Every structure is written in C-alpha cells, then in structure tokens.
Amino acid sequence: MPNMSLKKNEMPTQDPNVRNKNFSEVALGYTEEQAVDEANRCLNCKNKPCVSGCPVSIDIPAFIAKIREKDFEGAYDTIAKSSSLPAVCGRVCPQETQCESKCVRGIKGEPVAIGRLERFVADYHNKNCTEAPKAPEKNGHKCAVIGAGPSGLTCAGDLAKMGYDVTVFEALHLAGGVLVYGIPEFRLPKAIVAHEVENLKALGVKIETNVVIGKTIEVDELFEEGYEAIFIGSGAGLPRFMNIPGENLKGVYSANEFLTRVNLMKAYKDGSDTPIKKNTNVAVVGGGNVAMDAARCAKRLGAENVYIVYRRGLEEMPARKEEVEHAMEEGIIFKTLNNPVEILGDEHKFVTGMKCIEMELGEPDASGRRRPVEKPDSEFTIDVDCVVMSIGTSPNPLIRNTTKGLETNKHGCFIADENGQTSREGVFAGGDAVTGAATVILAMGAGKTAAKAMDEYISGCR
C-alpha cells in the first residue's frame, strides 16, 4: 500500500549524550519494516528525476521497487550495477543536494530517504551474503590506479569488471583513502570500508600499499612496466593554513593530521602508538564536513568545550545539515561570524588561546555567498589549548613534479577533460586530485567516467 506520509521514516540514532563519549556509529540504520514503509513512499516516476541527481547513475526507482517487494538482494544487485561502494555511499553521500533534491515527494514534503534505503540494502547484503563476487575473465590488458580512495577504488572496480588486470598503488598502509583516514568511525565504520575493499580484491583488483608514486616509483616507470593506461586518484591531502601568527605552536593541527591520527592510527584507543594530547578546550576553524568531523572527534576524546569558529553565518556553512545538527546535539559550540587573527601561546610554545575578530556579511563574492567583512574594534580571545585548522586542502605536488607533460591549474589540481583525460596521453585523473576537496560520490563518479574512457583509449590503441 502506498505511503503518502509527508515525512521520512526517522533514522534511529544513539542518544547524543551517550554517543559523544564513544566512537560507535551514530546512525543505527532502518529495520526491514521501516525500509519497506519508506520504500512505499516512492511514486516510481516514469522519468526518474532522482537518477539525474546521482553522480554514478544508480537506477533508484528500480532498487526501491525491489525493497517494496522485500527482494533486498535484488535491490543490492541493482545498486551494484552502478556503484562499487554502496554501504559507503548510503552513509556519507550528501543525498539532500543530489538524488533526494530531485525527488517529486520533496515538492510538498520530505523526499524519499534514498540514502537511508541504500544503506539498508547494502548492510542487509553484507550481513546475509557470504559469497564473494566472481572475477571476470581477463582481457589481457593492464591498467594502473594511483590512490585507493573513492575515485581510485571505483575506477579499479569498473576496470576489473571489464576484464582488465588492475593494480592500485596506495601511499598509506591501508586502502580506503579519505574513507579510512578522514571520515570518523562514528560516521563510517572502518569494517565496512574493509569489506568493500575485499569485494574489489575478489574481482581481481590488486592493491599495493606503502607505495608513494613519485618516490617509490614514477608514472613513466609504470608505463615501462607495461601498464597501458593510468588513473590518478591521489586526492587532495595537502592542508592549507591561514598564515596567522602562532600557527606553529604546539597544539595546532591541520584537520588532516588530526583526523588521520584519530581514524587511521586509532589515537582514541588506550596504548595507541600515535597519541593525541587530551585537551580541555578545542577550537576547530572552518565550516565544512571535515570541520564537523574534527570537532565531534575532539568531543569524544574528552574535551570539555569544543568550538566551531567560522567566518560566515550558520546558513552559509557548507557542511551537511545533518552533520551540523548532530554536532549541535552533541554539545559542540558554534561561534559563527568570527575569524581567527592570532593563536596565542606560553613560554613553552603551547597553545593558550585564540584571538578572533567578529565578522559581518557584505556583498556576494565570486562564489555567490556574501563576503565576510571584519567589524572594527571587535577583537576577543577564546581560551583554548588546541586549534584544528580545517580550511581546505589541495593535491600533493609530488606526482606533478615527477611526471613530464602533466598540466595542473593554479591550485595544483590536475587539468582533465570531461572524461578524465589529462594533458599526458594515457594518463587520466579524477576526484579531489582534479576538483579539489569535494564529496565521496563525486569522486566515485569521476572514477567511473575515467574507467570507461580508459577502456575506449586502450581499445583504440589495440
């Protein structure tokens, strides 16, 4: 029976005052009953507007129809035709600005909870299916993928399904990229990422970790070893700073370092080899999803007060609405329309505070958002003993500096066409390495597009 409720089924979650002290997953997932009830809200539109909002073009009405029929494995098979990482996407994709923003049900109420349903289907499959994917027959051609993040893993998975012999080269000791070093356990359990990686390995994808392209081996040498096309999905891991006084004090982190210590190196566990000093008052500078992750991690590490310091207002904050709401529920203090001007320290060079200035919104800038302008004589100081800078990242220049004929823009991002082809023949790129820091699903879409283009390139060279 159709469900004409104007509201989505609520996502069960841990209590905020419990979850802000642990790293277990916040959202608990739909039950079968909730999933079927939510699937019945879908109108199964003939023109499928939601699909146009999905960067990897999942047949959304088809998989939701399978849920209505309680054919959960059939729903998973439908998703898996387009997505290599469904359990990941169901958790971290900004569906509210993508597929769900196109949903007809959203005109007079809330859209169908497409992301929550995708997560349900992927979790059901991972819990109940013990068969690994079968590797297809090899076609005799080799491709290399640089970076085992969302774009690289997606590209590798699609190429493997086409029969290519694919090797992924990852600089860190664990595959997953931002999925393992950036996104916290309470948003994306690492066991889920590991399971998705094992599925790719079952398809025949080989993953070599601790390989730094540009140091361990260079792009030109990969061609010499017989790889016919190469995809660069190395991400944007070089942090930016504000260049204000005090950024070199002890207790100042980039968000990348802070989150890598917490997520990849498990600094929150007793006896970790990569500890983080337990701080009392933490300021996180920035307003994106990464800033929310850092702030929520700091709270879980035992900080009494955690501040989000952001130079624009709450409405201009680029983080997902859900992440902002979860942070507020967990006790994060939002100091919007404020900007740091100096980080203060003691004689031992430890952070003791942060001097800020109040801001107000002026005329729109090039991004269309109103430009923040300093208020005269409005400086004040926050007492903090830790500052995390989360104001953006750019690609590491190592690959660019060691590869001939590979052009980048002024931000250090690789220049690539709509198919991922770079200025170097046979070299493709996508994800954050091309766009700068963006979303997991956009990186996956770029990897998928590049895999198709690489296949066409190699076919044309045969």
N, C-alpha and C positions, 0 to 999 in steps of 0.2 A: 504494500500500500504506500503511495507517495507520502512523503513527509513535507508538509508545507510550512513548517516552523520557520520563522524569520531569523532564528538564531542557530548557530552551530552547536553541536554537542560539545560541552565543555571538556577540555583536556584535564584529566586527573593529574594533580601535582603534589609533591611533598609540601608540607606546611613551611612557609617562609622562615619561621624561627627555628625550624629543625634543619632545613636544607642549607642555611647559611653557615652551618657548622660542619658540613660534610661535603664530600666530592661525588656523592652518588647522583644519578641522573635526576634532574628536577621534574621533567615531564614523565609520567608513568605509562602513557600510551592508552589507546582505546581498548575496551573489551570487544569481543566479537559482536555483542548486542549493540554497543554504541557505534561500531563501524558500519554495521548493516543499516542502522537507523539513519546515520549520516549519509550513507550512500543513497538512501531513498529520497534525499533532498535534491539529488541531481535530476535535471529535466531532460538529460540526454539530447541536448540541442543538436539539430542536424548539421549546422555549420561549425560546430565545435570551437567557439571563440576561445575557450580556455587553452586549447592546444597552441594557438598563436602566441600565447604568453610564456610558453615553455621553451627554454633555450635548447633542449635536446629533443623536443617534439614528441613527448610521450602521448599516446592515444588515451587521453584522460577519461573521456566518457566510456570507452571500452573497458578499462580496468575497473572503473567504478561499477559498471553494469555487472561485472563478474562478482564483485563484493555483494551486490544485491542478491545474487543467486547463491551466495555462500561458497562460491568457487574461488577460494582465496589463492590457491596455487595457479589457477588460470589467470587471476589478476596479476600475480607476480610475473608470470610468463609474458604478459602484455607489456608490463613496465620494462622488463629486462631486454626486450627487443630494442629499446631506445636508450636505456640508462644502465651504466656499469656499476653504479653505486647507489641503489635505491634506498637502502637503510640510512645512508648518509644524507641524501637529499631530503628525505622525509623529516629530518631533524633540523638542518641548518639552512635550507634554501629560503629566501625571502618571498615565499609564495604570495604574500599580500600585495606585492608590487609586480608580480608576474602572472602566473596562471589564474590565481584567485581574483586578481584585479579585472579579469575579462569575464568572470562568471556572471551569467544573467541573474542568478539569485541575489547577487550583490547590489542590484539596482534598487530593490525595495527592502533589503535586509542584509544579513551577512551572507557572504558567498559560501559555497560548499567548502568544507575543510579538506581541500585536496591534499595538502601536505601531511596532515594527520592520517589520512587514509593511506597515503603512500607508505608512511612509516609503519602503519599497522600491517599492511600486506608484506612488507619486507621482513618485519620481525616475525610474523607468522611463518614465513618461508624458512627463515634462518633457524627457527625453533623446531620445525617439524620435518624439514627435508634434510636428509643425511647424504644424499647423492651429490657428488661434486660435478660441476659442468664438464662436458666431454670436449677434449681438444679436437679441433677440426683437422682435416688433412692438410699438411704443409704444401705451400705452392712453390717452394724453392728459393724464395727471396727474403732478404734480411733488412730489417729496419732498426734504428736505434732511437730511444726516447731518453731525453735528459731531464731528470726530475721525476720523482714518484709522488707528486701531489695530484690534485684532482684532474688537471688538464692532461698530465702525463699518463696517469693510470687509465683515463678514459681513452686516450689515443691508443695506448698499448692494447687495451682490451678489444677495441674495434679492429685494429690491425690483426690481432691474433684470430679473431673470428673470421677474417678474410683468408687466413692460412699463412700469414707472414710469420717468420721466425723473428720474434721481437725481444730485444734486451733493453731493460730500463736501468739507467745509471743514476744512482741516488747518492748525494753527498753525505747525508747523515747515516746513522747506523740502523735506521728503521724506515720502512716505506710508509708513505702517507702524506708527507709534506705538512702543510698547514693543518691538516686533519689530525695529526698527532702532536705537533709542537705548538700549535696556536690555539685551537678550539679546546676549551677545558672538558674534562671528564664528565662534569655535570651537565654539559650540553650534548656531548658526543662521546659515549664510552669507547675507549680505545679497542676493546674486544670486538666491537662492530667493525671498526676500520680494518683490524687484522683479518677478520672473516672475509671481508670484501677483497682484500689483497690475496688471500688464499684462493678465492674463486678465480681470480685472474691467473694465478700460477697454474691452476688446474687447466686453464685454456691453453697453457703453454708459454705464458709470459715469463721470461727470466728477469730477475731483479738482482742487480749487483749494488750492494750498499758500500759506503765509505769510499766512493769514487767521486772525486772533485774534478769535473770537466774544466780543463784549463790548467790544472795542476797534475793530476794523476795521468790524464790522457787528454789530448786536444781533439777538437772537431775534425780537423784534417786527418788525424790518425784513425779516427773511426771510419772515414771513407776508405782509407788504405786497408783497413781490416775487412772490407767487403760489404759494409752497410751501404745500401743504395739510396736511402733517404733518412733524414734525421729530423726529429721533432724536439724543439727546445721548449720545455715547460718548467723552467727553473724558478718560476715565481718571482716575487719582489720582496726579498728578505733583508734589504739594506735599510736600516732605520733612519728616519730624519729627526733632527733636533731643532730647537728654537734658536740656538746660539745666543742664549742669555747668560748673564753671569751666574756661576755656581753649578752649571750642568756637569762639571767634572768632579763634584763632591761625592763622597761615599754615601750610598743610599739612593743614587739616581740611576734608574734603569731605562733602557728602551723597552717598550712593550714586548718586542720580540724576545729580548733576553729574559725578561720576567716570566713570560708565558712558557718559553722553552724550558726554563728551569723547573717550573711547576708541572707542566704537562708531559714533556718528553722525559725529563730527568727525575720526575716524581719527588720534587723538593718538599712536598707537603707530607711525605711519609717520614716517620722517625728513622734515623740512621741513613738518610739519603746522602750520597756522595756529592750532591750538588745542592747544598742548603741555601735557603733564603732567610736572612735575619728576620726574626719575628718583630714586626713593627707595631707601634701603638696607633699612629695617625698617618694615613697614606693619602696622597693626592695623585689622582690619575688625570693627566692633561689630555683632553680630546673628547670627541662625542660620537665616535663610531662603534661598531660592534666589538672591535678589538679593545677599545677603552672599557666597554661594559664587562668584557671577559676578565680583563686585568683587575678591575675594581671588585668584581664578585669573587675572584680568587683571593685577593688581599683580605677580604672579609672572612673568608673561610680559613685563612692562615692565622686568624686570631686578632686582626687589627680592631681596635675599639671604634675608631672613626675612619671611614673611607669617603673621600670626596671626589666627585667628578667635576673637574674645572673645565668649562667650555666657554669659548668667547662669544658664541651666539646664544639664542634662546632655545627653550625646550622644543618648540615647534620646528626649528631648523636643524635639530640634531639628526645626523644621518643614520644612527643605529636603528635597528628594527624596533618597532613599537613594543613588541612582546619582550625583547631583551631589556628595554628601558623599564617596563612595568615590573619585570622580575627583579631587576636591580633595586627599584624603589621599595618593593615588598620586603626585600632582604635587608633593608636599612642603609643602603648607600645614600649619601647626602649629595644632592645636586646643587652645584654653585654655578649656574648659568650666567651668561653675560658678564663673565670675569675672565681675565687673561693674565698669566704669569709674566712678571718682568724681571724677577731675580729669585734664585734659590739661595737661601741663607745657610751658613754652616758655622761650626765651632772651631776652636783652635786645632782640633784633631781632624778637621775636614770632614766631619759627619754632618748630614743634613739636620737642621734645627727648625727650619721654617721656609715658607714660600711667600714672597711679596707679590701681590696681584694688583691689578687695576680694574675698576668697573668699566663696562662697555655699554654702548647703546647702538641700536641698529640704524644705519643710514640708508643711502641709496643702494639698489641692487648692484652686485658686481658681475663679472663675466659669467659666473655660474648661475645667475638668476636669483641668488639669495642676497638678502640685504647685507651690506658690508658692515662689520662691526667697527665702531669708532670709539676711541678712548674718551672717558669722561674726565674732565680736568679735576685735579686735586681729589682723586677718589682712591688713592692707594691704601691698601690694608694688608695685613700679614696673617697667614694661616699657620698655626703651629703643626708642623708635620716632621716626621723623621724618615720619610721615604717618598720619593717622587717617581712616577712612571710616566714616561713620555710616549703618548700614543697619537702622534700627529701625521702618520703616514709612512710609507716605505717606497723604495724604488728597487729595480733589479740590481743585483751584484754585477759589477763591471768585468768580472774575470773572464767570462765567455766572450764578451765583446772584444776585450783587449787581446785575446789569444786566437782570434779567428779572422782571417782575411775576408774582406768583401761583405761583412755583416753590418749593415747600417742600423743606427739607433737614432732616436729623437733626442731633444734637449733634456728629457727626463731620464735618459738612459734605457728607455724601453725599445725593444726590437721593432723595426718597421716591417709590417707584414700586410699583405692584401687580405681581401675578404675570405680567402681560402687558407690563410696561414702561411703563404709562400713569402719568404724573406728575400732580401736582395742577393742572397747567395744561392745559387742553383742547388736544388736537392735538400736545402735546409728550410724547415718550416718552424713556426713558433706560434704560441698561443697562451691564453691565460694571463696571469698577472705580469709575466715577462713582456707582454705586448701592451696590455691596457693599464698597467699599474695596478695597485691593490684594488680588487673587485670581489665578486661573490664566487662561491664554490661552483654554483650551477653555470655561471657564465664561463668559467674556466673549463668546465666539462664540455660545454657546447663548443668551445674553441678547439678542444682536443678531438671531438667527434668530427668537426668540419675538416680539420687538418688530416685526420686519418683517411678520409675519403679522397682528399686532394693528393695525398702521398701515394695512394693506390693508383690513381689516374696518372700521376707522374711516372711511377715505375712501369706501369703498363705501356705508356708512350715511349719509354726508353728501351723496351724489350725488342 
